[in-house]
């Protein structure tokens, strides 16, 4: 977990309950890494949808960025700090 994540966790009441969420996220990340590593190429097409692995990865990067932006807005509201690297 990043220093930011540890710091944020220390500020949020009940964060210990969320540690299971982090563990599940890490397990899912390992599973995704294994699927990508096992693929013959990034151009391999999904068996359930007509999209390539490359498209899926790009889509996940886009979605992650979008949701991290939402989290950043919530953090800014919680602590009043703005910008990419808050001072506190």
Secondary structure, 3 states (H helix, E strand, C coil): CCHHHHHHHHHCCCHHHHHHHHHHHHHHHHHHHHHHHHCCCCCCECCCCCCEHHHHHHHHHHHHHHHHHHHHHHHHHHHCCCCCCCCC
